[in-house]
Amino acid sequence: MPRAWTVELRSHTSGLLLVCQQCPHGGARVTAAAARSAALTHLARHARTNPRPHHLRICQCHERGCRWHPRHRGCTGPIQLLLTRERGGRTWRLADTCTACATATDQAAIVPDTTLATPPHTAD
């Protein structure tokens, strides 16, 4: 299963609708103030529930004909988790991406693997 997830914030009569291309349900209503946080939380949940050993992760950009970034010399470098914002924050993507593609992608930030680690459960 590819490690690339995309969510969109769509206009709805009662505000915004958070729609995930990978989730079977119709979407969740969110307020404008909570939209960014809801999108990032949703993407992080996908990454946490779909771990993959580092040696099995590959660049998801589809180098030839990629719409995520301008053309460059090809995929190279370690695989990193990349958070991308498009369409003024209406579309968010979290994907495994090689260093070269991550560098060539606008409106993006590398997410350290430690950010997605589940905090240890403490006994009460």
KASUL-V684785 format. One record per run of one state. SS is the DSSP state (helix for helix, strand for strand, loop for the rest). FROM is the first residue (numbers start at 1). TO is the last residue. Records with the same first field share a line. If there is no record, write none. Layout:
SS: FROM-TO  FROM-TO
This chain:
loop: 1-3  13-14  21-27  31-34  50-53  57-78  90-90  105-107  112-112  117-124
strand: 4-12  15-20  28-30  79-86  91-98  108-111
helix: 35-49  54-56  87-89  99-104  113-116
